[in-house]
Amino acid sequence: MQFNKKGLIKELKESISLKDAFIRSIDIDSKTILLPICKAHLEDKELIKDLREIKNEYLSFFPFKSNFTEEAFYEWFKNLLNDQGKILFLILNSIGKTEGIVGLSIMDKESVVEIDNFITGSANFNEEFFGQTINKLIEWVCEVLMIQCIKVRVYDNNLDAISFYQKNSFVIKEEIPLDKINKNDFISVINPCDLISENKNVLFMEHSKTFARKNNELLLTAGPSISQLESYYAFDAAKNGWNRNWSYYINKLEEEFAEYVGVKHAIATSSCTGALHIALLALDIGEGDEVIVPDQTWVATANAVKYTGAKPVFADIELNTWNIDPLKIESLITPKTRAIIPVHMYGNPSNMAMIKSIAKEKNLFIVEDAAPSIGAEHEGRKTGSFGEFGAFSFQGAKLMVTGEGGMLVTNNTDLYKKAYKIWDQGRNATASRAFWIDSYGVKYKMSNVQAAIGLGQLRRIDLLIDAKRKIFKKYKKLLNHIKCLDFIEEYPNSKSICWMTSFSLNKFSPISRDDLIKGLKENGIDSRPVFPAISQYPIWGEKYIPKENSLFIGDNGINLPSGVCLKSCEVEYVCEVIEKLLVNS
């Protein structure tokens, strides 16, 4: 089940009790919230009466509308709840009193949000408070709905409203005569003012904020998007997910994850490392065996091999994709080789067609380290679905997060049963005696609360992937003219999720990668180096010569701020600083 942007709006309105509605609310500050109008409010006659009076009082700001009768308003109210693209919030203060209302409408193929029905119920208009309200709502739209184009409409003679929006970073984009506006539209307003003329124009205003550092805070390299969906599921799991319901969200996450990736089976784990370890154990890989891994990856890929007693064998990567080079695999295969672990680096799929061909010819297993690549595709198939097993990570910096966590997937039912038993501490579920252990097992399990957060993330994953790809696209557009850097590339028949926007500095760079990182930090921008070639680590029991391309990327590669909530103006700021450091230095 995937929620699009309108689906998320619909979900906010599904609450059948005020308790559920409050869990789905948006914080303005520590005392005040935006409470979504929901199904529970259909029975609240007093609220409906108050809202009708507010709408009628401010009717002059809603063109072509006559006074709402009780029946007409109730019908409008029901239509609002049924319209997936519209939502209305109550602005509630610390004692639950309604300070006003504000609405959102999703428009233009889910690429634009319009703020509408913004009416303050207070006699004394608090510009600072309502400015904070609007900015928190905009922040929520950007970070949850993943929409960065926010608009409002006001009459050209509503000078208070125009001034208010301008103070909150809105600029006038267009002016249209009122008689040309669709009769079903609503006009965004603040406080009422005397109408100067019936021959009014409508101003279309758009939010246009530039990046500004706050108290020397760093612009971080990563960070998740947590919506009311994850919050609600986590609350439900914490309150009700025990005893008979102890695995409800685990089961749902496994079921929906397998369906999303396109495999038969999934097992929730405590980490991707644990998932890789279980996969290798299920394939009976151990002492005396060899497993080919890329030399450019996080150490967990090779550590999982070491945990089994087998030996990791390091292969070089391609300079353009940063993934294991299929052409370098064959020369590393020996009679001891049992498996290949391709890593989909930073969400960029490896060349699985070639790797599968090699594995089939040499009778080798494939275990995909798909840690950062949920939703990535190669030749129309999602990563994790190509090998005997695929392993994913939900660590807090990844695209899909559960704090810590992972998932093991497979299409092979026999391997699934074997892996599940290992995951369950080697317990024999069919034995006549309870808690009977008759084989080796491990404990890499995920909690129900973590799975609840994961389920909310999974149901939004396509929105998150789209946001990541837009971030990468904007970076590349703004920086591609700089000849001393080379962006990581995806294959023509692949779709990267662009978990991290990354590039390497080439021989034309006036400064080193580490100097670039230092310069970015001095300008309030966090970044991070790519992993060193892992064969250099003194933990393998013997000394290796690092592979050429892996060493080069490890010494010259950099990850830019790539958090899924990164705003367009923040990307522009990072690019300005990079250009200053690499071109104008």
KACORTA-V525876 format. One record per residue. N is the residue number from 1. PHI is phi in radians with two decimals (NA if undefined). NEAR is the number of other ideal C-beta (glycine too) atoms within 8 Angstrom. D_FIRST is the distance of its C-alpha to the first C-alpha in whole Angstrom. Layout:
n: {N;N}
phi: {PHI;PHI}
near: {NEAR;NEAR}
d_first: {D_FIRST;D_FIRST}
This chain:
n: {1;2;3;4;5;6;7;8;9;10;11;12;13;14;15;16;17;18;19;20;21;22;23;24;25;26;27;28;29;30;31;32;33;34;35;36;37;38;39;40;41;42;43;44;45;46;47;48;49;50;51;52;53;54;55;56;57;58;59;60;61;62;63;64;65;66;67;68;69;70;71;72;73;74;75;76;77;78;79;80;81;82;83;84;85;86;87;88;89;90;91;92;93;94;95;96;97;98;99;100;101;102;103;104;105;106;107;108;109;110;111;112;113;114;115;116;117;118;119;120;121;122;123;124;125;126;127;128;129;130;131;132;133;134;135;136;137;138;139;140;141;142;143;144;145;146;147;148;149;150;151;152;153;154;155;156;157;158;159;160;161;162;163;164;165;166;167;168;169;170;171;172;173;174;175;176;177;178;179;180;181;182;183;184;185;186;187;188;189;190;191;192;193;194;195;196;197;198;199;200;201;202;203;204;205;206;207;208;209;210;211;212;213;214;215;216;217;218;219;220;221;222;223;224;225;226;227;228;229;230;231;232;233;234;235;236;237;238;239;240;241;242;243;244;245;246;247;248;249;250;251;252;253;254;255;256;257;258;259;260;261;262;263;264;265;266;267;268;269;270;271;272;273;274;275;276;277;278;279;280;281;282;283;284;285;286;287;288;289;290;291;292;293;294;295;296;297;298;299;300;301;302;303;304;305;306;307;308;309;310;311;312;313;314;315;316;317;318;319;320;321;322;323;324;325;326;327;328;329;330;331;332;333;334;335;336;337;338;339;340;341;342;343;344;345;346;347;348;349;350;351;352;353;354;355;356;357;358;359;360;361;362;363;364;365;366;367;368;369;370;371;372;373;374;375;376;377;378;379;380;381;382;383;384;385;386;387;388;389;390;391;392;393;394;395;396;397;398;399;400;401;402;403;404;405;406;407;408;409;410;411;412;413;414;415;416;417;418;419;420;421;422;423;424;425;426;427;428;429;430;431;432;433;434;435;436;437;438;439;440;441;442;443;444;445;446;447;448;449;450;451;452;453;454;455;456;457;458;459;460;461;462;463;464;465;466;467;468;469;470;471;472;473;474;475;476;477;478;479;480;481;482;483;484;485;486;487;488;489;490;491;492;493;494;495;496;497;498;499;500;501;502;503;504;505;506;507;508;509;510;511;512;513;514;515;516;517;518;519;520;521;522;523;524;525;526;527;528;529;530;531;532;533;534;535;536;537;538;539;540;541;542;543;544;545;546;547;548;549;550;551;552;553;554;555;556;557;558;559;560;561;562;563;564;565;566;567;568;569;570;571;572;573;574;575;576;577;578;579;580;581;582;583;584;585}
phi: {NA;-1.97;-1.63;-1.49;-1.14;-1.20;-1.11;-1.17;-1.07;-1.03;-1.07;-1.11;-1.65;-1.46;-1.02;-1.84;-2.50;-1.15;-1.02;-1.12;-1.10;-1.15;-1.12;-1.55;-1.30;-1.94;-1.28;-1.57;-2.62;-1.21;-2.08;-2.13;-2.43;-1.81;-1.73;-1.20;-1.13;-2.46;-1.02;-1.04;-1.35;-1.06;-1.65;-1.59;-1.11;-1.16;-1.12;-1.06;-1.10;-1.11;-1.15;-1.10;-1.15;-1.11;-1.07;-1.19;-1.12;-1.78;-1.05;-1.11;-1.70;-2.13;-1.11;1.15;-2.02;-1.59;-0.95;-1.34;-1.35;-1.02;-1.21;-1.13;-1.19;-1.07;-1.15;-1.06;-1.09;-1.14;-1.09;-1.05;-1.17;-1.51;-1.43;-1.11;-1.58;-2.23;-2.63;-2.16;-2.00;-1.53;-1.63;-1.86;-1.53;-1.13;-1.88;1.47;-1.40;-1.36;-1.61;2.92;-2.35;-2.69;-2.14;-2.28;-2.29;-1.55;-2.34;0.88;0.97;1.14;-1.81;-2.35;-2.04;-1.91;-1.43;-2.42;0.91;-1.48;-2.28;-1.64;-1.56;-1.39;-1.15;-1.79;-1.29;-1.73;-1.07;-1.13;-1.12;-1.29;-1.14;-1.08;-1.07;-1.08;-1.21;-1.17;-1.14;-1.10;-1.03;-1.13;-1.03;-1.19;-1.60;-1.95;-1.40;1.05;-2.02;-1.91;-1.80;-2.08;-2.22;-2.41;-2.24;-2.44;-1.18;-1.22;-1.72;-1.56;-1.14;-1.09;-1.14;-1.05;-1.10;-1.03;-1.17;-1.11;-1.17;-1.91;1.26;-1.68;-2.18;-1.31;-1.89;-2.77;-2.27;-2.27;-1.03;-1.03;-1.24;-1.70;-1.41;-0.95;-1.16;-1.59;-1.38;-1.94;-1.81;-1.24;-2.45;-2.07;-1.31;-1.22;-2.48;-1.17;-1.31;-1.37;-2.68;-1.31;-1.56;-1.69;-1.90;-1.89;-1.63;-1.67;-2.03;-2.27;-1.22;-2.52;-1.74;-1.67;-1.29;-2.44;-1.18;-1.92;0.86;1.06;-1.18;-1.40;-1.42;-1.37;-1.33;-2.54;2.77;-1.53;-1.95;-1.97;-1.81;-1.13;-1.12;-1.10;-1.08;-1.17;-1.11;-1.13;-1.06;-1.09;-1.14;-1.17;-1.49;-2.08;-1.52;-2.34;0.92;-1.11;-1.81;-1.07;-2.06;-0.99;-1.31;-1.07;-1.10;-1.12;-1.10;-1.06;-1.10;-1.28;-1.18;-1.04;-1.10;-1.13;-1.29;1.63;-2.23;-1.48;-2.35;-2.52;-2.22;-1.26;-2.27;-1.44;-2.95;-1.20;-1.00;-1.08;-1.10;-1.07;-1.06;-1.05;-1.03;-1.16;-1.12;-1.14;-1.58;1.05;-1.52;-2.87;-0.85;1.56;-1.64;-2.18;-2.30;-1.47;-2.29;-1.23;-1.38;-1.98;-2.97;-1.30;-1.03;-1.01;-1.00;-1.41;-1.04;-1.05;-1.16;-1.07;-1.02;-1.49;1.64;-1.41;-1.93;-1.35;-2.01;-1.65;-1.91;-1.36;-1.98;-1.45;-1.20;-1.53;-1.73;1.16;-1.79;-0.91;-1.50;-0.99;-1.25;-1.71;-1.35;-1.03;-1.18;-1.63;-1.35;-2.24;-1.02;-1.54;-1.22;-2.01;-2.74;-2.12;-2.01;-1.30;-1.94;-1.54;-1.06;0.93;1.51;-1.72;-1.09;-1.26;-1.36;-1.22;-1.08;-1.21;-1.16;-1.12;-1.10;-1.13;-1.09;-1.15;-1.14;-1.72;1.00;-1.97;-1.41;-2.11;-2.09;-1.42;-1.51;-1.73;-0.73;-1.81;-2.18;-1.01;1.61;-1.20;-2.34;-2.32;0.90;1.45;-2.00;-1.39;-1.04;1.71;-1.81;-1.57;-1.76;-1.10;-2.45;-2.30;-2.24;-2.13;-2.07;-2.10;-1.01;-1.05;-1.66;-1.29;-1.17;-1.84;-2.17;-2.33;1.62;-2.35;2.72;-2.84;-2.59;-1.90;-2.21;-2.79;-1.74;-1.68;-1.13;-1.13;-1.15;-1.03;-1.08;-1.18;-1.14;-1.09;-1.14;-1.07;-1.03;-1.69;1.13;1.35;-1.26;-1.62;-1.25;-1.76;-1.16;-1.25;-1.90;-1.15;1.00;-1.54;-1.81;-2.27;-2.72;-1.19;-2.59;-2.36;-2.21;-2.20;-1.94;-1.85;-1.42;-1.13;-1.16;-1.06;-1.11;-1.09;-1.10;-1.07;-1.12;-1.07;-1.12;-1.06;-1.26;-1.97;-1.10;-1.17;-1.13;-1.18;-1.10;-1.04;-1.13;-1.09;-1.15;-1.18;-1.08;-1.06;-1.05;-1.21;-0.98;-1.14;-1.08;-1.43;-2.02;-1.12;-1.37;-1.43;-1.33;-1.64;-2.28;-2.25;-1.25;-1.04;-2.04;-1.77;-1.12;-1.00;-1.75;-2.21;-2.30;-1.36;-1.61;0.93;-0.95;-2.12;-1.35;-2.39;-2.56;-2.04;-1.52;-1.76;-1.17;-1.52;-1.21;-1.31;-2.33;-1.43;-1.02;-1.15;-1.21;-1.13;-1.04;-1.11;-1.12;-1.11;-1.12;-1.11;-1.81;1.40;-2.05;-1.41;-2.67;-2.60;-1.29;-1.24;-0.99;-1.12;-0.99;-1.27;-1.17;-1.30;-1.10;-1.50;-2.05;-1.66;1.57;-2.67;-1.64;-2.07;-1.60;-1.09;-1.25;-1.02;-1.19;-1.10;-1.15;-1.10;-1.15;-1.10;-1.57;-2.19;-1.52;-2.49;-1.79;-1.56;-0.92;-2.44;-0.96;-1.10;-1.62;-1.02;-1.55;-1.00;-1.18;-1.25;-1.04;-1.07;-1.14;-1.02;-1.14;-1.05;-1.19;-1.07;-1.09;-1.09;-1.36;-1.73;-1.92;-1.75;-1.33}
near: {4;9;10;9;11;10;10;15;15;9;11;12;12;9;14;7;7;7;6;13;14;9;11;13;11;11;8;10;7;3;5;12;9;15;10;14;12;14;9;12;11;8;5;8;6;6;8;12;9;9;11;11;8;11;12;9;7;11;10;6;9;11;8;4;6;4;5;11;6;8;6;8;13;9;8;9;13;9;8;11;11;6;7;8;8;11;11;11;14;9;15;11;9;5;4;5;6;9;11;12;14;15;13;14;9;13;8;5;3;8;7;10;13;12;13;12;9;14;12;11;9;8;2;4;8;7;8;6;9;13;11;10;14;12;9;13;14;10;8;11;12;13;8;10;12;13;13;7;9;14;13;13;12;14;14;10;9;12;7;9;14;13;8;12;11;10;8;10;8;11;8;9;7;6;8;9;7;11;4;5;10;4;6;3;8;7;13;12;14;11;8;7;9;3;9;5;6;4;5;11;9;14;12;12;15;10;11;7;7;5;9;4;8;5;4;5;7;7;11;8;12;10;7;12;11;7;10;12;12;12;12;12;13;12;9;10;14;7;6;6;13;5;4;3;9;8;7;10;15;11;8;10;15;12;9;12;13;12;7;12;14;7;12;8;11;13;14;14;17;9;13;14;10;12;17;15;13;16;15;16;14;11;13;5;13;9;6;6;14;11;17;15;16;16;15;15;13;8;9;12;16;13;9;13;15;11;8;13;8;15;8;13;10;16;14;12;17;9;9;7;13;15;15;17;11;9;5;11;14;8;5;10;9;6;3;8;14;11;14;15;16;13;14;16;15;12;14;17;16;14;11;14;8;8;16;11;8;13;13;7;6;9;5;11;11;14;17;16;14;13;15;14;15;15;11;16;11;16;8;4;10;10;17;14;11;12;10;10;15;16;19;16;11;15;13;7;7;14;15;12;14;12;9;9;17;19;15;16;17;14;7;9;7;6;12;12;8;9;16;9;13;14;14;9;8;11;10;10;6;3;8;3;5;4;5;9;9;6;8;6;12;11;5;12;8;12;6;13;11;13;17;15;15;17;13;16;15;12;11;14;14;9;13;14;11;9;12;15;11;8;14;12;8;11;14;10;7;9;13;7;4;10;5;9;12;7;11;13;7;10;9;4;5;12;8;13;14;13;11;12;13;13;12;15;13;9;3;6;12;6;10;7;13;7;8;16;12;8;11;14;11;6;7;9;12;10;13;8;11;13;10;7;13;15;12;9;8;5;5;10;3;4;4;8;5;12;15;7;12;17;12;10;14;14;8;11;13;15;13;13;15;15;10;13;10;9;10;7;9;11;14;11;11;14;11;8;12;13;11;9;12;14;7;5;7}
d_first: {0;4;7;10;13;14;10;12;15;14;13;16;18;16;19;21;24;25;25;21;22;24;21;19;22;24;27;30;32;33;34;32;29;27;25;23;24;22;22;24;27;27;30;31;34;36;33;33;37;37;34;36;39;38;37;40;42;40;40;42;40;37;39;40;39;41;41;38;39;38;36;35;33;31;30;29;28;25;25;24;21;20;20;16;18;21;22;25;26;29;31;32;35;36;37;34;36;35;36;34;31;29;26;24;23;21;23;23;20;18;21;24;23;27;28;29;31;32;35;37;39;41;45;45;43;42;41;40;38;36;36;34;32;31;31;28;26;26;25;22;21;22;20;17;17;18;21;24;26;27;30;32;35;38;41;44;46;44;45;44;40;41;43;40;37;40;40;37;36;36;38;39;38;39;41;41;43;41;42;40;37;35;36;32;32;32;35;34;37;38;41;43;46;49;48;51;50;48;48;46;43;40;39;36;35;33;32;34;34;36;35;38;38;38;41;41;37;36;33;31;29;26;24;20;18;17;16;16;13;14;18;16;15;18;20;19;19;22;24;22;21;24;26;24;21;22;19;16;14;15;14;11;11;12;10;7;10;12;9;8;12;13;15;16;17;16;18;18;21;23;23;23;27;26;24;26;29;28;27;30;32;30;32;35;36;38;42;44;41;39;36;36;34;34;37;35;32;31;33;31;30;34;34;32;34;37;36;36;40;39;40;38;39;39;38;38;36;36;37;34;31;32;31;33;35;35;39;40;38;40;43;42;41;44;44;43;40;37;33;32;30;28;27;25;27;25;22;24;24;27;28;27;28;32;31;30;33;35;33;34;37;38;36;34;31;28;26;24;24;21;21;21;19;15;14;17;18;22;23;19;18;16;19;19;19;22;24;25;23;21;21;19;20;19;22;23;23;21;18;15;17;18;22;23;21;19;18;20;18;20;20;23;23;27;26;23;26;28;26;25;28;29;26;28;31;33;32;33;31;33;36;39;39;36;35;37;37;38;36;36;33;31;29;26;24;21;21;19;19;18;15;14;15;13;10;10;11;8;6;9;10;11;13;15;15;17;19;20;21;23;25;26;27;29;31;32;33;35;36;37;40;41;43;43;39;37;33;31;30;27;28;28;26;23;21;21;19;22;22;26;28;31;34;37;41;43;47;48;46;49;47;46;42;43;45;42;40;43;44;40;40;43;42;39;36;35;34;34;36;34;35;38;39;38;41;43;42;45;43;43;47;48;48;46;47;44;42;44;40;39;42;42;38;38;41;40;37;35;31;31;29;26;24;21;22;25;27;29;32;32;31;34;36;35;36;40;41;40;42;45;45;45;46;49;50}
